Amino acid sequence: MSGGPISIFDTSGLMPHGVCLLWQPELLALHVASDLMTGLAYYSIPMALVYFVWKRRDVAFSWVFGLFAAFILACGTTHFYGVWTLWNPDYGVQGIVKAVTAAVSVLTAVALWLLMPRALALPSPTQLRLTNHALQREIGERRQAEERYASFFSNLAESLFVIAVRADGTFAIDTINPAHARATGLDPDVICGRPVDAVLPPETAAHIKERYAACVAAGGPIDYEETLDLPSGRRTWHTVLVPIRDAAGGVVQLLGSARDITERKRLQEELVQTSKMATLGTLAAGMAHEMSQPLNVIRIWAETALTRLRDGALDRGRIEKVLVLVAEQTERMGKIIDHIRTFSRRDGGGSQDFDPAESVQSAVELLCHQYELEDITIALAVSEEGWLVRGRPFQLEQVILNLLSNARDAILDRRSRSPGGGRIHVDFRVRATNRTAIISITDDGGGIAEEVLSRIFDPFFTTKEVGKGSGLGLSIGYGIIDSMGGRIEAANVDHGDGRRGVRFIITLPVIRPTQSEVEFAHA
Amino acid sequence: MPDRFHVLVAEDEPLAAMAIEDFLSYKGYRVTVAGDGQEAIERYRADPADVVITDLRMPRMDGRGLIREVRSMSTTLPVIVMTGFLSAEDELTDGSWTPLEILRKPVNPQVILDTLQRMLGASN
């Protein structure tokens, strides 16, 4: 008998295992039955395991179940082979089956120990239950908080709305609260979830989209006043927009709150109009004089011509001279009347772009002749024209008239103590570098006491005697300049030649040069 | 007319002054025109007038200043004031400035002439 691998499959010299049992039927039956039962069980278990893993796809470490199945299958095979070798001495094949079983067993055992730390790290059902419980509690709390905020959103008197910023940069109305629905007249069922363009008139939509884009660009809260035509009518709002970001930092929503300030604006306008009429009142005496001059000229020339006509001493040349003169004088009066009419008119609803230099010139023109008669000179220096500011021209003119009127009062008051002429300097210039227009009005009326200077823009504050000033002029002026995005300041000045006075400085943001300036710059 | 009456007109509105000058010259008066109170005083000193017609609001020296000045030189000189605006309690209306007449603008030259003749007649 030669050696080598083949020799283990040579069964010629071997005896079946039954011989060891002396072929006793009871022993054979016991072994055969036990091995078959064990083998069948071992074949059934892997199938159950594989079925389990196949059904429960989420089982962790499913490959270990595969190893277990292979190991048990191999064990089952060794039991079946134990029955075979009772009658057939194929111990070589049986050895190989056992060797395979050993290999799979060892592999499984090693893998199991290696896996142990990770298996232990898996949460136990108890742990999972506790975690679930905590999560449930948190969900409950969050839901409560959400309900609380939803209740705020729905019941606050403040108008609130949420705008969705879509990935393509367009805006849609996410939701509006009942207060906003009431105030705007918009129906949430109709507009929510739809693009801004689809639910609002084109002009309104374009206007508010500009604001939303500005908020996204700013990356932070912005606030502004705007007048919109909505189903509830034309109303003015003070709106605050706050951007809401997602985890990546992109702006996905805008949270808005709006307050209806239509009534407040109306009262402000009323106050401005009242103060304007009061300004006109203080100018009335001077106006009457201005008007009586041309009227006087017409009357005298007409009467003179009439006298000559009755005497038969009126020649054609004189008639022509008188009529031309009358026409010129009526034109002069017409201009004064026009000025008063436009000044006292309510300036419509909206602002416009205008050249502030024109308002300055117009105010000075209206007063300079009258002031001259009281020996007060107004020196006007306009160094630049053609820059535009946004606001209402006649409101700016009103502020300047008011300042000039205050300057005159101060000069006359000072003159009652120490005689002498008065000079008012009005300067207009533009600082192109920081795009501001500066109007300065300087008098030589003696100045304002320093302790009073800080209060002169307060409403109802006045240094004039009862009945001479409402104390509203400067505070309304302050409001007008503020609404134009500018500011007004006052300081005492010493002219150096013994004269002292006050300088008011109005600073306004200029928008752009007018068309002619642009053409000039490109020429 | 052997010696024509001399009228000094102080009025800052040249067209009104010219018309008055034209009318009074036509009616036979000698007329001197001044653009403000200061100029009127200078002309009066150089060539005293028989009557002064003045506006109230004028640059440099106003009508009140002019009246005060001429009154210091002559207490009997007739003065005619032309004004567009005068309050009821004005010092000019209290009688201490006589002989003085106030005419409201717009004035009728015929009324100026009548007033002039009456005042000159009274002073003669």
Interface residues (C-beta under 8 A of the other chain):
Chain A: A285 A288 H289 M291 S292 Q293 L295 N296 V297 I298 R299 I300 W301 E303 T304 T307 R308 A313 L325 Q329 E372 L373 E374 D375
Chain B: D12 E13 L15 A16 A19 I20 D22 F23 Y26 R57 M58 P59 R60 D62 M82 G84 F85 K105 P106 V107 N108 P109 Q110
